[in-house]
Amino acid sequence: MALRYDQTKEGAPKVIGKGQGLLAEKLLELAREYDIPIHEDRDLVEILARLDLNEEIPPATYVVVAEILAFIYRANESFRP
């Protein structure tokens, strides 16, 4: 599952990539290749997998996704020169 959030353009994060099996493995491989942080949460994936591409996440997932995004923002800050 891949999410994107641009707070200047979007009301909530959107699902921009998802897959199962080999496609999921390829998404993880690309994330690792580009040093994109990976967070695994099977319950969250189950909810988000029901969404269509470019669909905003449901309000019930805002807190969990916000925590993940905060983790990613902090990780990105630690890599900046």
PDB file of N, CA, C and O in Angstrom:
ATOM      1  N   MET A   1       0.843  -1.160   0.000  1.00  0.00           N
ATOM      2  CA  MET A   1       0.000   0.000   0.000  1.00  0.00           C
ATOM      3  C   MET A   1       0.895   1.231   0.000  1.00  0.00           C
ATOM      4  O   MET A   1       1.845   1.317   0.778  1.00  0.00           O
ATOM      5  N   ALA A   2       0.596   2.159  -0.854  1.00  0.00           N
ATOM      6  CA  ALA A   2       1.351   3.408  -0.901  1.00  0.00           C
ATOM      7  C   ALA A   2       0.363   4.565  -0.750  1.00  0.00           C
ATOM      8  O   ALA A   2      -0.690   4.590  -1.386  1.00  0.00           O
ATOM      9  N   LEU A   3       0.726   5.514   0.099  1.00  0.00           N
ATOM     10  CA  LEU A   3      -0.117   6.677   0.352  1.00  0.00           C
ATOM     11  C   LEU A   3       0.613   7.946  -0.046  1.00  0.00           C
ATOM     12  O   LEU A   3       1.842   8.011  -0.020  1.00  0.00           O
ATOM     13  N   ARG A   4      -0.171   8.960  -0.418  1.00  0.00           N
ATOM     14  CA  ARG A   4       0.381  10.290  -0.688  1.00  0.00           C
ATOM     15  C   ARG A   4      -0.498  11.292   0.039  1.00  0.00           C
ATOM     16  O   ARG A   4      -1.718  11.147   0.120  1.00  0.00           O
ATOM     17  N   TYR A   5       0.170  12.323   0.570  1.00  0.00           N
ATOM     18  CA  TYR A   5      -0.589  13.382   1.212  1.00  0.00           C
ATOM     19  C   TYR A   5       0.091  14.709   0.975  1.00  0.00           C
ATOM     20  O   TYR A   5       1.236  14.919   1.376  1.00  0.00           O
ATOM     21  N   ASP A   6      -0.626  15.600   0.321  1.00  0.00           N
ATOM     22  CA  ASP A   6      -0.170  16.971   0.110  1.00  0.00           C
ATOM     23  C   ASP A   6      -1.215  17.860   0.762  1.00  0.00           C
ATOM     24  O   ASP A   6      -2.283  18.103   0.202  1.00  0.00           O
ATOM     25  N   GLN A   7      -0.891  18.336   1.945  1.00  0.00           N
ATOM     26  CA  GLN A   7      -1.881  19.086   2.718  1.00  0.00           C
ATOM     27  C   GLN A   7      -2.314  20.378   2.047  1.00  0.00           C
ATOM     28  O   GLN A   7      -3.337  20.951   2.423  1.00  0.00           O
ATOM     29  N   THR A   8      -1.558  20.850   1.059  1.00  0.00           N
ATOM     30  CA  THR A   8      -1.964  22.068   0.355  1.00  0.00           C
ATOM     31  C   THR A   8      -2.968  21.778  -0.751  1.00  0.00           C
ATOM     32  O   THR A   8      -3.623  22.695  -1.246  1.00  0.00           O
ATOM     33  N   LYS A   9      -3.098  20.512  -1.147  1.00  0.00           N
ATOM     34  CA  LYS A   9      -3.982  20.162  -2.263  1.00  0.00           C
ATOM     35  C   LYS A   9      -5.069  19.151  -1.904  1.00  0.00           C
ATOM     36  O   LYS A   9      -6.082  19.058  -2.598  1.00  0.00           O
ATOM     37  N   GLU A  10      -4.864  18.389  -0.819  1.00  0.00           N
ATOM     38  CA  GLU A  10      -5.763  17.294  -0.517  1.00  0.00           C
ATOM     39  C   GLU A  10      -6.314  17.406   0.895  1.00  0.00           C
ATOM     40  O   GLU A  10      -5.634  17.895   1.796  1.00  0.00           O
ATOM     41  N   GLY A  11      -7.547  16.952   1.085  1.00  0.00           N
ATOM     42  CA  GLY A  11      -8.154  16.979   2.403  1.00  0.00           C
ATOM     43  C   GLY A  11      -7.683  15.859   3.306  1.00  0.00           C
ATOM     44  O   GLY A  11      -7.709  15.984   4.531  1.00  0.00           O
ATOM     45  N   ALA A  12      -7.251  14.761   2.699  1.00  0.00           N
ATOM     46  CA  ALA A  12      -6.788  13.600   3.463  1.00  0.00           C
ATOM     47  C   ALA A  12      -5.823  12.810   2.576  1.00  0.00           C
ATOM     48  O   ALA A  12      -5.831  12.967   1.355  1.00  0.00           O
ATOM     49  N   PRO A  13      -4.996  11.965   3.186  1.00  0.00           N
ATOM     50  CA  PRO A  13      -4.105  11.123   2.377  1.00  0.00           C
ATOM     51  C   PRO A  13      -4.903  10.243   1.411  1.00  0.00           C
ATOM     52  O   PRO A  13      -6.043   9.868   1.686  1.00  0.00           O
ATOM     53  N   LYS A  14      -4.284   9.926   0.288  1.00  0.00           N
ATOM     54  CA  LYS A  14      -4.912   9.085  -0.730  1.00  0.00           C
ATOM     55  C   LYS A  14      -4.067   7.846  -0.981  1.00  0.00           C
ATOM     56  O   LYS A  14      -2.843   7.864  -0.850  1.00  0.00           O
ATOM     57  N   VAL A  15      -4.750   6.780  -1.343  1.00  0.00           N
ATOM     58  CA  VAL A  15      -4.074   5.548  -1.749  1.00  0.00           C
ATOM     59  C   VAL A  15      -3.581   5.757  -3.174  1.00  0.00           C
ATOM     60  O   VAL A  15      -4.376   6.019  -4.075  1.00  0.00           O
ATOM     61  N   ILE A  16      -2.263   5.641  -3.381  1.00  0.00           N
ATOM     62  CA  ILE A  16      -1.728   5.834  -4.737  1.00  0.00           C
ATOM     63  C   ILE A  16      -1.073   4.575  -5.290  1.00  0.00           C
ATOM     64  O   ILE A  16      -0.639   4.552  -6.442  1.00  0.00           O
ATOM     65  N   GLY A  17      -1.001   3.536  -4.480  1.00  0.00           N
ATOM     66  CA  GLY A  17      -0.456   2.279  -4.960  1.00  0.00           C
ATOM     67  C   GLY A  17      -0.843   1.151  -4.035  1.00  0.00           C
ATOM     68  O   GLY A  17      -0.827   1.299  -2.813  1.00  0.00           O
ATOM     69  N   LYS A  18      -1.192   0.021  -4.625  1.00  0.00           N
ATOM     70  CA  LYS A  18      -1.507  -1.140  -3.810  1.00  0.00           C
ATOM     71  C   LYS A  18      -1.341  -2.389  -4.657  1.00  0.00           C
ATOM     72  O   LYS A  18      -1.388  -2.346  -5.886  1.00  0.00           O
ATOM     73  N   GLY A  19      -1.150  -3.481  -3.977  1.00  0.00           N
ATOM     74  CA  GLY A  19      -0.988  -4.730  -4.689  1.00  0.00           C
ATOM     75  C   GLY A  19      -0.888  -5.893  -3.734  1.00  0.00           C
ATOM     76  O   GLY A  19      -0.738  -5.723  -2.524  1.00  0.00           O
ATOM     77  N   GLN A  20      -0.975  -7.082  -4.307  1.00  0.00           N
ATOM     78  CA  GLN A  20      -0.858  -8.308  -3.536  1.00  0.00           C
ATOM     79  C   GLN A  20       0.203  -9.176  -4.179  1.00  0.00           C
ATOM     80  O   GLN A  20       0.524  -9.013  -5.356  1.00  0.00           O
ATOM     81  N   GLY A  21       0.738 -10.087  -3.413  1.00  0.00           N
ATOM     82  CA  GLY A  21       1.684 -11.056  -3.955  1.00  0.00           C
ATOM     83  C   GLY A  21       2.909 -10.408  -4.567  1.00  0.00           C
ATOM     84  O   GLY A  21       3.596  -9.623  -3.913  1.00  0.00           O
ATOM     85  N   LEU A  22       3.186 -10.736  -5.825  1.00  0.00           N
ATOM     86  CA  LEU A  22       4.376 -10.226  -6.503  1.00  0.00           C
ATOM     87  C   LEU A  22       4.349  -8.710  -6.657  1.00  0.00           C
ATOM     88  O   LEU A  22       5.385  -8.055  -6.541  1.00  0.00           O
ATOM     89  N   LEU A  23       3.182  -8.156  -6.916  1.00  0.00           N
ATOM     90  CA  LEU A  23       3.079  -6.698  -7.053  1.00  0.00           C
ATOM     91  C   LEU A  23       3.405  -6.010  -5.729  1.00  0.00           C
ATOM     92  O   LEU A  23       4.092  -4.989  -5.712  1.00  0.00           O
ATOM     93  N   ALA A  24       2.923  -6.558  -4.640  1.00  0.00           N
ATOM     94  CA  ALA A  24       3.236  -5.997  -3.320  1.00  0.00           C
ATOM     95  C   ALA A  24       4.729  -6.077  -3.053  1.00  0.00           C
ATOM     96  O   ALA A  24       5.322  -5.132  -2.532  1.00  0.00           O
ATOM     97  N   GLU A  25       5.335  -7.197  -3.408  1.00  0.00           N
ATOM     98  CA  GLU A  25       6.784  -7.343  -3.225  1.00  0.00           C
ATOM     99  C   GLU A  25       7.542  -6.318  -4.055  1.00  0.00           C
ATOM    100  O   GLU A  25       8.550  -5.778  -3.599  1.00  0.00           O
ATOM    101  N   LYS A  26       7.067  -6.043  -5.276  1.00  0.00           N
ATOM    102  CA  LYS A  26       7.715  -5.044  -6.133  1.00  0.00           C
ATOM    103  C   LYS A  26       7.593  -3.649  -5.522  1.00  0.00           C
ATOM    104  O   LYS A  26       8.543  -2.868  -5.559  1.00  0.00           O
ATOM    105  N   LEU A  27       6.419  -3.337  -4.957  1.00  0.00           N
ATOM    106  CA  LEU A  27       6.247  -2.039  -4.293  1.00  0.00           C
ATOM    107  C   LEU A  27       7.224  -1.893  -3.133  1.00  0.00           C
ATOM    108  O   LEU A  27       7.828  -0.835  -2.951  1.00  0.00           O
ATOM    109  N   LEU A  28       7.377  -2.956  -2.350  1.00  0.00           N
ATOM    110  CA  LEU A  28       8.322  -2.917  -1.232  1.00  0.00           C
ATOM    111  C   LEU A  28       9.755  -2.787  -1.733  1.00  0.00           C
ATOM    112  O   LEU A  28      10.556  -2.053  -1.153  1.00  0.00           O
ATOM    113  N   GLU A  29      10.073  -3.490  -2.797  1.00  0.00           N
ATOM    114  CA  GLU A  29      11.421  -3.407  -3.383  1.00  0.00           C
ATOM    115  C   GLU A  29      11.731  -1.989  -3.839  1.00  0.00           C
ATOM    116  O   GLU A  29      12.822  -1.477  -3.588  1.00  0.00           O
ATOM    117  N   LEU A  30      10.771  -1.351  -4.511  1.00  0.00           N
ATOM    118  CA  LEU A  30      10.968   0.027  -4.968  1.00  0.00           C
ATOM    119  C   LEU A  30      11.108   0.982  -3.785  1.00  0.00           C
ATOM    120  O   LEU A  30      11.938   1.891  -3.812  1.00  0.00           O
ATOM    121  N   ALA A  31      10.309   0.778  -2.759  1.00  0.00           N
ATOM    122  CA  ALA A  31      10.404   1.626  -1.573  1.00  0.00           C
ATOM    123  C   ALA A  31      11.789   1.520  -0.949  1.00  0.00           C
ATOM    124  O   ALA A  31      12.387   2.526  -0.570  1.00  0.00           O
ATOM    125  N   ARG A  32      12.288   0.305  -0.847  1.00  0.00           N
ATOM    126  CA  ARG A  32      13.631   0.115  -0.279  1.00  0.00           C
ATOM    127  C   ARG A  32      14.694   0.754  -1.166  1.00  0.00           C
ATOM    128  O   ARG A  32      15.631   1.383  -0.674  1.00  0.00           O
ATOM    129  N   GLU A  33      14.541   0.589  -2.472  1.00  0.00           N
ATOM    130  CA  GLU A  33      15.511   1.140  -3.429  1.00  0.00           C
ATOM    131  C   GLU A  33      15.614   2.658  -3.307  1.00  0.00           C
ATOM    132  O   GLU A  33      16.700   3.220  -3.451  1.00  0.00           O
ATOM    133  N   TYR A  34      14.494   3.319  -3.044  1.00  0.00           N
ATOM    134  CA  TYR A  34      14.475   4.775  -2.955  1.00  0.00           C
ATOM    135  C   TYR A  34      14.460   5.278  -1.509  1.00  0.00           C
ATOM    136  O   TYR A  34      14.137   6.437  -1.250  1.00  0.00           O
ATOM    137  N   ASP A  35      14.812   4.395  -0.575  1.00  0.00           N
ATOM    138  CA  ASP A  35      14.881   4.753   0.843  1.00  0.00           C
ATOM    139  C   ASP A  35      13.583   5.349   1.374  1.00  0.00           C
ATOM    140  O   ASP A  35      13.599   6.271   2.189  1.00  0.00           O
ATOM    141  N   ILE A  36      12.472   4.820   0.910  1.00  0.00           N
ATOM    142  CA  ILE A  36      11.166   5.249   1.399  1.00  0.00           C
ATOM    143  C   ILE A  36      10.845   4.423   2.638  1.00  0.00           C
ATOM    144  O   ILE A  36      10.864   3.194   2.578  1.00  0.00           O
ATOM    145  N   PRO A  37      10.554   5.072   3.751  1.00  0.00           N
ATOM    146  CA  PRO A  37      10.257   4.309   4.967  1.00  0.00           C
ATOM    147  C   PRO A  37       9.068   3.368   4.776  1.00  0.00           C
ATOM    148  O   PRO A  37       8.094   3.708   4.104  1.00  0.00           O
ATOM    149  N   ILE A  38       9.161   2.202   5.366  1.00  0.00           N
ATOM    150  CA  ILE A  38       8.114   1.183   5.279  1.00  0.00           C
ATOM    151  C   ILE A  38       7.576   0.936   6.683  1.00  0.00           C
ATOM    152  O   ILE A  38       8.339   0.751   7.631  1.00  0.00           O
ATOM    153  N   HIS A  39       6.260   0.937   6.802  1.00  0.00           N
ATOM    154  CA  HIS A  39       5.604   0.637   8.074  1.00  0.00           C
ATOM    155  C   HIS A  39       4.595  -0.471   7.808  1.00  0.00           C
ATOM    156  O   HIS A  39       3.765  -0.342   6.908  1.00  0.00           O
ATOM    157  N   GLU A  40       4.649  -1.543   8.566  1.00  0.00           N
ATOM    158  CA  GLU A  40       3.733  -2.659   8.366  1.00  0.00           C
ATOM    159  C   GLU A  40       2.664  -2.670   9.452  1.00  0.00           C
ATOM    160  O   GLU A  40       2.965  -2.660  10.645  1.00  0.00           O
ATOM    161  N   ASP A  41       1.411  -2.690   9.012  1.00  0.00           N
ATOM    162  CA  ASP A  41       0.268  -2.753   9.914  1.00  0.00           C
ATOM    163  C   ASP A  41      -0.829  -3.515   9.173  1.00  0.00           C
ATOM    164  O   ASP A  41      -1.549  -2.934   8.360  1.00  0.00           O
ATOM    165  N   ARG A  42      -0.956  -4.790   9.447  1.00  0.00           N
ATOM    166  CA  ARG A  42      -1.898  -5.650   8.712  1.00  0.00           C
ATOM    167  C   ARG A  42      -3.349  -5.167   8.829  1.00  0.00           C
ATOM    168  O   ARG A  42      -4.100  -5.229   7.855  1.00  0.00           O
ATOM    169  N   ASP A  43      -3.741  -4.692  10.000  1.00  0.00           N
ATOM    170  CA  ASP A  43      -5.118  -4.220  10.171  1.00  0.00           C
ATOM    171  C   ASP A  43      -5.394  -2.998   9.300  1.00  0.00           C
ATOM    172  O   ASP A  43      -6.447  -2.899   8.670  1.00  0.00           O
ATOM    173  N   LEU A  44      -4.444  -2.074   9.271  1.00  0.00           N
ATOM    174  CA  LEU A  44      -4.603  -0.877   8.446  1.00  0.00           C
ATOM    175  C   LEU A  44      -4.624  -1.246   6.966  1.00  0.00           C
ATOM    176  O   LEU A  44      -5.429  -0.713   6.202  1.00  0.00           O
ATOM    177  N   VAL A  45      -3.749  -2.151   6.564  1.00  0.00           N
ATOM    178  CA  VAL A  45      -3.717  -2.583   5.163  1.00  0.00           C
ATOM    179  C   VAL A  45      -5.053  -3.203   4.766  1.00  0.00           C
ATOM    180  O   VAL A  45      -5.545  -2.973   3.662  1.00  0.00           O
ATOM    181  N   GLU A  46      -5.630  -3.979   5.659  1.00  0.00           N
ATOM    182  CA  GLU A  46      -6.927  -4.603   5.362  1.00  0.00           C
ATOM    183  C   GLU A  46      -7.993  -3.548   5.064  1.00  0.00           C
ATOM    184  O   GLU A  46      -8.807  -3.715   4.156  1.00  0.00           O
ATOM    185  N   ILE A  47      -7.978  -2.469   5.834  1.00  0.00           N
ATOM    186  CA  ILE A  47      -8.945  -1.386   5.610  1.00  0.00           C
ATOM    187  C   ILE A  47      -8.639  -0.654   4.308  1.00  0.00           C
ATOM    188  O   ILE A  47      -9.534  -0.431   3.492  1.00  0.00           O
ATOM    189  N   LEU A  48      -7.377  -0.280   4.114  1.00  0.00           N
ATOM    190  CA  LEU A  48      -7.013   0.516   2.950  1.00  0.00           C
ATOM    191  C   LEU A  48      -7.098  -0.281   1.652  1.00  0.00           C
ATOM    192  O   LEU A  48      -7.302   0.301   0.586  1.00  0.00           O
ATOM    193  N   ALA A  49      -6.945  -1.598   1.725  1.00  0.00           N
ATOM    194  CA  ALA A  49      -7.018  -2.431   0.516  1.00  0.00           C
ATOM    195  C   ALA A  49      -8.398  -2.380  -0.124  1.00  0.00           C
ATOM    196  O   ALA A  49      -8.541  -2.660  -1.314  1.00  0.00           O
ATOM    197  N   ARG A  50      -9.393  -2.032   0.639  1.00  0.00           N
ATOM    198  CA  ARG A  50     -10.766  -1.936   0.105  1.00  0.00           C
ATOM    199  C   ARG A  50     -10.984  -0.666  -0.717  1.00  0.00           C
ATOM    200  O   ARG A  50     -11.974  -0.547  -1.437  1.00  0.00           O
ATOM    201  N   LEU A  51     -10.050   0.282  -0.603  1.00  0.00           N
ATOM    202  CA  LEU A  51     -10.200   1.554  -1.305  1.00  0.00           C
ATOM    203  C   LEU A  51      -9.697   1.461  -2.737  1.00  0.00           C
ATOM    204  O   LEU A  51      -8.835   0.641  -3.052  1.00  0.00           O
ATOM    205  N   ASP A  52     -10.240   2.300  -3.591  1.00  0.00           N
ATOM    206  CA  ASP A  52      -9.762   2.418  -4.965  1.00  0.00           C
ATOM    207  C   ASP A  52      -8.545   3.330  -4.999  1.00  0.00           C
ATOM    208  O   ASP A  52      -8.323   4.114  -4.077  1.00  0.00           O
ATOM    209  N   LEU A  53      -7.759   3.224  -6.062  1.00  0.00           N
ATOM    210  CA  LEU A  53      -6.628   4.128  -6.238  1.00  0.00           C
ATOM    211  C   LEU A  53      -7.127   5.562  -6.297  1.00  0.00           C
ATOM    212  O   LEU A  53      -8.175   5.839  -6.880  1.00  0.00           O
ATOM    213  N   ASN A  54      -6.381   6.460  -5.697  1.00  0.00           N
ATOM    214  CA  ASN A  54      -6.676   7.892  -5.612  1.00  0.00           C
ATOM    215  C   ASN A  54      -7.879   8.214  -4.731  1.00  0.00           C
ATOM    216  O   ASN A  54      -8.377   9.340  -4.749  1.00  0.00           O
ATOM    217  N   GLU A  55      -8.344   7.241  -3.966  1.00  0.00           N
ATOM    218  CA  GLU A  55      -9.432   7.476  -3.019  1.00  0.00           C
ATOM    219  C   GLU A  55      -8.839   7.909  -1.680  1.00  0.00           C
ATOM    220  O   GLU A  55      -7.837   7.354  -1.227  1.00  0.00           O
ATOM    221  N   GLU A  56      -9.465   8.906  -1.050  1.00  0.00           N
ATOM    222  CA  GLU A  56      -9.005   9.364   0.254  1.00  0.00           C
ATOM    223  C   GLU A  56      -9.260   8.293   1.309  1.00  0.00           C
ATOM    224  O   GLU A  56     -10.225   7.534   1.221  1.00  0.00           O
ATOM    225  N   ILE A  57      -8.380   8.243   2.306  1.00  0.00           N
ATOM    226  CA  ILE A  57      -8.542   7.276   3.381  1.00  0.00           C
ATOM    227  C   ILE A  57      -9.770   7.648   4.211  1.00  0.00           C
ATOM    228  O   ILE A  57     -10.135   8.822   4.271  1.00  0.00           O
ATOM    229  N   PRO A  58     -10.412   6.671   4.851  1.00  0.00           N
ATOM    230  CA  PRO A  58     -11.594   6.974   5.671  1.00  0.00           C
ATOM    231  C   PRO A  58     -11.206   7.662   6.972  1.00  0.00           C
ATOM    232  O   PRO A  58     -10.116   7.438   7.498  1.00  0.00           O
ATOM    233  N   PRO A  59     -12.101   8.503   7.493  1.00  0.00           N
ATOM    234  CA  PRO A  59     -11.823   9.210   8.746  1.00  0.00           C
ATOM    235  C   PRO A  59     -11.417   8.294   9.903  1.00  0.00           C
ATOM    236  O   PRO A  59     -10.648   8.710  10.769  1.00  0.00           O
ATOM    237  N   ALA A  60     -11.910   7.076   9.933  1.00  0.00           N
ATOM    238  CA  ALA A  60     -11.576   6.157  11.023  1.00  0.00           C
ATOM    239  C   ALA A  60     -10.091   5.808  11.057  1.00  0.00           C
ATOM    240  O   ALA A  60      -9.592   5.329  12.075  1.00  0.00           O
ATOM    241  N   THR A  61      -9.385   6.043   9.959  1.00  0.00           N
ATOM    242  CA  THR A  61      -7.949   5.720   9.903  1.00  0.00           C
ATOM    243  C   THR A  61      -7.056   6.940  10.065  1.00  0.00           C
ATOM    244  O   THR A  61      -5.832   6.810  10.044  1.00  0.00           O
ATOM    245  N   TYR A  62      -7.638   8.117  10.224  1.00  0.00           N
ATOM    246  CA  TYR A  62      -6.834   9.346  10.289  1.00  0.00           C
ATOM    247  C   TYR A  62      -5.746   9.296  11.368  1.00  0.00           C
ATOM    248  O   TYR A  62      -4.597   9.647  11.100  1.00  0.00           O
ATOM    249  N   VAL A  63      -6.095   8.868  12.574  1.00  0.00           N
ATOM    250  CA  VAL A  63      -5.124   8.900  13.675  1.00  0.00           C
ATOM    251  C   VAL A  63      -3.953   7.964  13.382  1.00  0.00           C
ATOM    252  O   VAL A  63      -2.794   8.344  13.546  1.00  0.00           O
ATOM    253  N   VAL A  64      -4.256   6.750  12.953  1.00  0.00           N
ATOM    254  CA  VAL A  64      -3.181   5.786  12.670  1.00  0.00           C
ATOM    255  C   VAL A  64      -2.298   6.283  11.536  1.00  0.00           C
ATOM    256  O   VAL A  64      -1.072   6.229  11.632  1.00  0.00           O
ATOM    257  N   VAL A  65      -2.910   6.764  10.469  1.00  0.00           N
ATOM    258  CA  VAL A  65      -2.138   7.255   9.329  1.00  0.00           C
ATOM    259  C   VAL A  65      -1.351   8.501   9.719  1.00  0.00           C
ATOM    260  O   VAL A  65      -0.217   8.671   9.271  1.00  0.00           O
ATOM    261  N   ALA A  66      -1.923   9.374  10.540  1.00  0.00           N
ATOM    262  CA  ALA A  66      -1.196  10.565  11.000  1.00  0.00           C
ATOM    263  C   ALA A  66       0.047  10.178  11.785  1.00  0.00           C
ATOM    264  O   ALA A  66       1.093  10.810  11.641  1.00  0.00           O
ATOM    265  N   GLU A  67      -0.057   9.143  12.614  1.00  0.00           N
ATOM    266  CA  GLU A  67       1.114   8.672  13.362  1.00  0.00           C
ATOM    267  C   GLU A  67       2.197   8.149  12.424  1.00  0.00           C
ATOM    268  O   GLU A  67       3.386   8.392  12.635  1.00  0.00           O
ATOM    269  N   ILE A  68       1.774   7.429  11.386  1.00  0.00           N
ATOM    270  CA  ILE A  68       2.734   6.903  10.413  1.00  0.00           C
ATOM    271  C   ILE A  68       3.390   8.052   9.647  1.00  0.00           C
ATOM    272  O   ILE A  68       4.606   8.060   9.457  1.00  0.00           O
ATOM    273  N   LEU A  69       2.587   9.017   9.211  1.00  0.00           N
ATOM    274  CA  LEU A  69       3.148  10.157   8.482  1.00  0.00           C
ATOM    275  C   LEU A  69       4.103  10.960   9.366  1.00  0.00           C
ATOM    276  O   LEU A  69       5.133  11.432   8.885  1.00  0.00           O
ATOM    277  N   ALA A  70       3.778  11.119  10.638  1.00  0.00           N
ATOM    278  CA  ALA A  70       4.677  11.821  11.555  1.00  0.00           C
ATOM    279  C   ALA A  70       6.002  11.080  11.672  1.00  0.00           C
ATOM    280  O   ALA A  70       7.065  11.701  11.687  1.00  0.00           O
ATOM    281  N   PHE A  71       5.943   9.765  11.753  1.00  0.00           N
ATOM    282  CA  PHE A  71       7.162   8.950  11.778  1.00  0.00           C
ATOM    283  C   PHE A  71       7.991   9.191  10.516  1.00  0.00           C
ATOM    284  O   PHE A  71       9.207   9.366  10.590  1.00  0.00           O
ATOM    285  N   ILE A  72       7.337   9.199   9.380  1.00  0.00           N
ATOM    286  CA  ILE A  72       8.044   9.391   8.103  1.00  0.00           C
ATOM    287  C   ILE A  72       8.651  10.788   8.032  1.00  0.00           C
ATOM    288  O   ILE A  72       9.796  10.941   7.605  1.00  0.00           O
ATOM    289  N   TYR A  73       7.900  11.810   8.445  1.00  0.00           N
ATOM    290  CA  TYR A  73       8.438  13.173   8.422  1.00  0.00           C
ATOM    291  C   TYR A  73       9.668  13.283   9.314  1.00  0.00           C
ATOM    292  O   TYR A  73      10.659  13.911   8.940  1.00  0.00           O
ATOM    293  N   ARG A  74       9.600  12.668  10.501  1.00  0.00           N
ATOM    294  CA  ARG A  74      10.769  12.696  11.403  1.00  0.00           C
ATOM    295  C   ARG A  74      11.957  11.959  10.781  1.00  0.00           C
ATOM    296  O   ARG A  74      13.099  12.405  10.891  1.00  0.00           O
ATOM    297  N   ALA A  75      11.682  10.833  10.130  1.00  0.00           N
ATOM    298  CA  ALA A  75      12.751  10.073   9.483  1.00  0.00           C
ATOM    299  C   ALA A  75      13.377  10.894   8.366  1.00  0.00           C
ATOM    300  O   ALA A  75      14.597  10.897   8.206  1.00  0.00           O
ATOM    301  N   ASN A  76      12.554  11.589   7.594  1.00  0.00           N
ATOM    302  CA  ASN A  76      13.081  12.425   6.508  1.00  0.00           C
ATOM    303  C   ASN A  76      13.947  13.551   7.049  1.00  0.00           C
ATOM    304  O   ASN A  76      14.977  13.875   6.458  1.00  0.00           O
ATOM    305  N   GLU A  77      13.549  14.146   8.154  1.00  0.00           N
ATOM    306  CA  GLU A  77      14.329  15.229   8.755  1.00  0.00           C
ATOM    307  C   GLU A  77      15.706  14.741   9.175  1.00  0.00           C
ATOM    308  O   GLU A  77      16.681  15.483   9.059  1.00  0.00           O
ATOM    309  N   SER A  78      15.805  13.524   9.654  1.00  0.00           N
ATOM    310  CA  SER A  78      17.102  13.008  10.109  1.00  0.00           C
ATOM    311  C   SER A  78      18.043  12.736   8.951  1.00  0.00           C
ATOM    312  O   SER A  78      19.250  12.616   9.159  1.00  0.00           O
ATOM    313  N   PHE A  79      17.519  12.636   7.730  1.00  0.00           N
ATOM    314  CA  PHE A  79      18.378  12.390   6.570  1.00  0.00           C
ATOM    315  C   PHE A  79      18.804  13.669   5.846  1.00  0.00           C
ATOM    316  O   PHE A  79      19.660  13.623   4.963  1.00  0.00           O
ATOM    317  N   ARG A  80      18.221  14.794   6.210  1.00  0.00           N
ATOM    318  CA  ARG A  80      18.568  16.057   5.551  1.00  0.00           C
ATOM    319  C   ARG A  80      19.919  16.546   6.045  1.00  0.00           C
ATOM    320  O   ARG A  80      20.224  16.447   7.233  1.00  0.00           O
ATOM    321  N   PRO A  81      20.740  17.080   5.119  1.00  0.00           N
ATOM    322  CA  PRO A  81      22.066  17.597   5.516  1.00  0.00           C
ATOM    323  C   PRO A  81      21.972  18.862   6.344  1.00  0.00           C
ATOM    324  O   PRO A  81      22.996  19.412   6.750  1.00  0.00           O
TER     325      PRO A  81
END
